[in-house]
């Protein structure tokens, strides 16, 4: 158990923001213990970091990912139902162009599994990863397909990191140049939000439009919505889509660009029908906004900023569900205007990250429900209680499985074979352990091949013809062939299999005479 005691007293001194240098901040989420995760790459992009902060924004521990020899950009982190967390991002460890990755950690911050999706020759990456209520993981990727016209993909993994399915979503009709940006996962549907280009009637080319794809839990499309195709709206959403408590409408924010970029609230039905949009900072030009959240069932909160009558104004606002402002507070701090991602914590605080345009620096801050900087907490609080020992800051370079093909045969099959000889044998059997491990996953009609280039150790098991285990032996990657004395074994056929992470990855039969 790790205890953190904050000895500061509540005062009117400025506790916020916390300033982090040498880092870019890409994602923010709350953990089960009211601590907060922030994730992103370091300034050279060859390492990424995961920072766990306490309720006052002070760092508890930090994990660094990578070894400095290849690109490692972590872009999303989400808590899991068992107190661990899952991250996604991009690495060029296996492909100089870059590949998406997903990495699962337990409640002690230890890597449980890691998978890289390889589509050679494409600069593809994972935009977002979301746990499902059923301990599965859905990953949104971009350009993860050999076709340059297929920009949007979903992958679903089970709790152990095995790929369940992959779906590709090429644009249809008059839409083109789609760009997925966020993923929402609910118990019965997944919602991809982003933008595409779509023409106005009788006008060549196209304009930016919000673009949404809703799927079922198998990744099959329920509906698509190009917002603005009917009502003429031009613009694009930036951040995650939220849903009201009655589950009847989705809301997102972005910019309304028919005349000038103006912050906007976009509303559409749960069935994918355009409903409503409202400018959040009327008359501002140019302008922008942060993510939106529900503070309660009837109150939406976001930050807007822009130029109004020649004056730059940045303010946090509360609106009703129609986007009509009823409370606001202006801030003069220059760094606040770059606020992007924000969440509502379990104690109803507005938690935010704001980037710096001057380099790899970000600002982490919290507001209360009155839109004022939050107070300092002095009551001792327990963090990481699901881990039986203190979590330490360190650097990890995990060994990742590599998904190298979808329904395609693998190259160099000899590298994956378990070799058993002589066959038949009388006194000694030699077992050569493969250099690489591979597994096939997916239902009938869909097969994904995952290759493990670095796998550490596996279990060699030998079974008799009637299923009796004859031998079990731990083998290491790269070790010399294993010599097994079979002179005392009963005559008959034996099955040799190599087991990795609970699954058979190679097998061979041999006869003892």
N, C-alpha and C positions, 0 to 999 in steps of 0.2 A: 504494500500500500504506500502510496506517495502522498505526503501531506504538504500543503503549501500554506504558510501563514503570512498574511499581509498585515504589516504593522503600521501602515500609514493611517492617519486620522482624516476623517471627513473635513474638508475645508473648502474655501473658495479659490484655492490655487488651481492652476490649470494642469489637470492630469492627462488631458488628451490634446493632440494626438500622440501616439507612439510612432516614432520615425525609424524606419528600417532602411539602411543604405546597402548598396551593392546587390540589391535584389529587385526583381520585378514581381508584382503580385497579380496572379491570374485568377485565383478562386478563394472563396471564404465560406466556411460552414461552422456550425456549432456542434460540439461533441456531447455525449450523454451526460457529462459531469459539469456542464455549463462553461467548460473551457472552449477555446476557439481554434480552429485550424486555418492557417493561411498557407498557400502553396504557390510556387512559381519557379522560374529559373534564376540562377545567379547571373551576374552581369556578362559572363563569357558564354553562357548557354551550354557549357559542357557539364555542369552540375545543376541539379534542381534541389529545392529545399522543402521540407515540411516543418512549419513552426507551430508548436502547441503553446497557446497563450492562456493565462488565467483570466478570471472575470474582470480584472483591472488592466488587462492588456500586456502584462509582463510575461516574458518568455519563460516557459517551464522547461521545455526541451526542444531540440531541433534535430531532424534527420536530413542528411544530405544523400542524394541519389546520383550514382554514376561513378566514373573513375577518372574523368578529365580527358579521356582519349577519344570520346565520341559525344555527339549531341545528345543531351538529355533535357527535355523540356516538359515538365509536369504542368498540366493546365487545368485539372479539375480534381477535386477531392470530395468524397461524400462518406458519412458515417454508415456503418453496417449494423444490422439488428443485434449482433452479438458484442457490440462495443469496439469492434475493429474499424477499419476504414479501407476504402478502395480509391485508387487514383488512376488517371489516364493522361496520356500525352503523346509525345513523339520522340523517337530515338533514331539515329542513323548508324547504330552498331552493326547492322547487317546489310544495310542498303544506304549508300551515300546520299540518296535523295531524301531519305527519312521514312519511317514506318510508325503506325499507331502502336501504342502499348497500353495494357491494363495490368495493374499490380494490386494484389490483395494483401492487407496487413491484418494481424490479429490485434487483440486489445493491448498487447505489450509493444506494439510498434515493430513487430518482426514480420518479414515477408513470408507469406504462406505460399503464394504462387505468383507467377508473372508470365504474361503471354505477349508476344509481338506478332502483329499481322503484317506479312510481307507481300507487297505488290511491287515487284522490281520496276525501277524506272519511273515511279510516280512519287511526287512530293505529297504524300498523304499523311494524315495525322488524326488522332482522336480528339474531338471537340469536347465531348462530355461523357461521363459514365454515371449511371444511376442504379442503385440497388432496387430490386423489386420487393414487395412484401413477402415473397416466397424464397428469399435468400438466393436470388439470381441477379445477374448484372447485365444491363443493356448499355451498349457503347454506340455513340453517334460518331461516325467518321466522315471525312471529306476526301474525295478523290481516291478512295480505296477500291478502285476498280480499273482494269486495264483500259476500258473505254474512256477517252478524255471527255466525253459528253455525259458521263454518269458521275455526278458530284456527291450524291447523298447516299449513305449506307447505314444500316443498323446491324450490330452483332449482338447475340445473346449468349451468355455463358452461364453454366451452372455453378453451384457453390464451390466446386473444386477446380474451376477454371477451364472446364471442357466446353468447347463451342457447341451450342445447341442448334443455332441457325444463323444464317446471314441473309439479309434482304437488301436489294438495290432499288433506288427510287429515281429513275430518270424522269425528267420533266415531260409534261404532256401538253398537247394543244399548242397555243401561241406563247406559252411561257418558255424562257430560255435563260441561260447563265444563272442557275440557282446557286445559292450559298447557304447551307445550313449553319445555324449558330447556337441553338440550344435544344435541350431535350427535357421533356417532362414525362415522368413515369407515374402512372396511377395503377390501381389494382386490376383494371380491365382494359386500359388503353394507354398508348404512348403517343405523345405529341411532339413532333419536330417543328421548330420554328426557325425562320430565316427570311431570306428575301429572294426574289427573282426579278427578271425584267419581263414586262408584258405591255403590249401596245395599247394605245387609246384607239377607239374606232376611227378608221380612215387615216391614221397617222402612221407612217413607216417607223421602223425601229421599235423601241420600247422604253418604258420608264420603270424605275425601282418600285416594287410593290412588296408588302409583307406576304410571306408565303408559308403556309402551314400544312403539314401532313399528319393525319391521325391514323394510327394503326391499331389492330388488336394485339393481343399478347403473343401472337405468333408472327408479328411483323407484317401481316396482310393489311393493305390500305383500306380503311373505312371511308375516308373522304379526303379531298384536297381542297384548299381554299387559297386562291390568289386574291387577297384583300385589295379592293380597288378596281377589280375587273368589272364590277357592277356600278359602284358609286363614284368611280373616277379618282380615287385617292392615289396619290404618289407619295412614296416614302419607304421607310424600312424600320423594322424593330431591332433592338439591340440586345436585350437581356431576356431572362427566363419569363415564360408565360405563367400567370397565376390563374386559379379557378375559384369561383365563389363557393360559399358553403353549401348552397343548394344544388351545386353541380350542374348549373344550367348555362353558365357563361364563362368564357375565357377572357382574360385581359392581358395586354402587353403594352409596352411603351417603346417609343422610338422617335423618329422625326417625321414631320409632315412637310413635304418638299414641293407641293404644287407651285408655291411662290417663293418660299425661302425655308430653310431648315428651321422648324419650330417644334418644340417638344409636344408630344401628342399621346393621348390614351386611345388604344384601339380595343374595341369590344366585339366579340363574335360568339355565336351560340355554340353549345356543346356538340351540335350536329354539323358545324362548319358553315353556318350562314352569316354573311355580313350583317352587323347590327348597328354599330355606332362608332364614331370617333369624335374626340374633343381636344382642341388645342389646350395644353396645360399652362402655357405662358403666352397668351395672345399678344401679338404684335412684336414679340422678340424676334430678332433676325440678325445674324444667325444664332442658333441656340442648340442646346442639348439637354440630356437628362440622365439620371442614374436608373438603376433597376427599380421596379415597383414591388410593393408588398402590401398585404392586408394587415392593418393594425388591429382591426376587428372586422366583423361581417359587413359593415357599412362604410369603413374608412380605408382609403388607399393612401399610401405615403410614398413620396419620391422626392428627389432633388432636381430642380430645374435651374438652368442658367443661360444667360445670353445677353445680347445687346438690345436695350430698349431706349429709344430716343437718344442714342449715342452714348448711353451709360451701361457699363457691364454690371449685371445684377445676378447674384447667385443666392438661391433660397431653397430651404426645405419646405415642402407644402403637404398639407392634408387635403384630400378631396373626397367627395362622395363617389358612388359607383358610376356616376355620369361624368366624372372628371372635373366637377365644379369645385374650385378651391374655397375652403372655409377657414383655414388657418395656415399661416406661413411664418417663417423667420429667415431674415436675410443674414448672410455671413460675409465678412470682408476678407477672410483668409484666402490668399491666392491659391493655396494648395487644394482647398475644398472644391473648387470648380472642376477638378479632374476626378471627382468621385464617380465610380462605376458600379461595381457590385455591392449590394447591400442585402442584409437579412434581418429578420425580426427574431430576437433571441427568445428563449423560453420564459424569461422574465420581462418580456415586452420592451426590450431595448432595441434601438436601431443601430446595427453594427455595420461598419463601412470600411472599405479600403479606397484610397485615393492615390492615383499615381502622380509622379512628377515628370514633367516634360523635359527637365534638365538632365535626365540620366536615370540609372537604375536605383531609384529611391521611391518608397511608397509610404503613405500615412495611414495609420490604423486608428479609428476613433469610434466612439459610441455616443449616441444621443438618447435622452429619455423621451417619453411620450409627449412631453411639452416642447420638444425640438431643442432642448438645451443640452450642453455637454453633460454626460452622466457623472454621478458622484463616485468617489472611491469607496470600495467595500472594505470594511475592517474585520468582519466576522471570519474566523478561520474556515477554510473550505477544503474538502478532500478532492483530489484529482487522480485520475487513472486508477480508481479503486478496483477495477476488474482485472488489473494486473497484480500478481502476488509479489512483485519486486519492483524497485524503482526503474523507471524508463530512463535510459541514459542517451545523451546526444552522441551521435556517431555518423559515419558514412557507410553506406551499403551500395554494392554493385551486384544486384541480384542476377542469378542465372535464369534466363527467360526461355520458355518454349517458343518456337517460331512456327506460326501457321504459314506454310509455304505454298499451299494450293487449296483450291475449292473444286472438288470433283475433277481433279487432274492427277495423273500418275506422278509419283515422285521421281526425281533424278537420282542416279547412282544408288540403286537398291542394295548393292553389296555393303554399303556403309551402315545399313540398318539390320543386317542379318545376324542371327545367333547361329554360330557354326558349331556343330557337334560331330566329332569324328574320333576314331574310325566307326563306321556303321555298316555291318554289326561290329560289336566289340566283345572282348572276352575278359581282359584284365583291367585296362585303363581307358577312360574316355576323356578326351580333351574338349574343353568348351572355350571358344573364342568369343569374348564379349564385344558387341558392336561399338564402333566409334561414336555413332550418333543413335539417339532413340527417336522413335516416331510412334504416333498413335493416330488412329482414325476415329472420327466422331461424327455424329449426326444421324438423323433418321433415314429410312429408305428413300433413295432418290437424291440424297444430299450427303456428301462426304467431305470432311475437311481433314487435311493432313497437317498435324503439328509435329515439328521437329525440335528436339532438345539437343543443342550443340554442347551445352555445359550442363551435366546432370548429376555430378557428384557421385552418388551411390544408388544402387538398385538391389533387388533381391532375386537371386537365382533359385528357382524351385524346381524340383524333380518329382514327378508323380508316376506311380505304376499304372497299369492298364485299367484297374478298377478304382482309381481315384485315391489310393493311399499315398500320402506324402512320403517320399523316400529321403529327401534331402532338402535343406534350406541353407543358403549361403549368401552373405552380403558381399557384393562385388563393387569395385570402384572404377570410375571411368579411367581408361588408359592403363589398367593393370594387365600384366601378361596373361596368357591363356591359363585357365584353371584345369588342373589335372585331378581327376576323380577316380578313386579305386573302386571298381565295380566287380571285382573278382568274387565277392561274397553275395552279390545280388542274385535274386531269382531270375531265371531266364524269362525273357519276354520283352515287350515293347514298353518304353518309358517316354514320357513327355517332359521336355525341358522348356521352362518358360522364364522370361525375365519380367519382373514386376516393378513398375515405377509409379509412385503416387497412387498405389492401390489398383492400377490397371496393367494388364498384360500388354507389353510393347513389342515383344519378339517371342517366338516359340519355334521349337524343332523337335522331331521325334528321332529316337534311336533304339536299336535292338541290342540286348545283351544276350549272348549265347553261352 
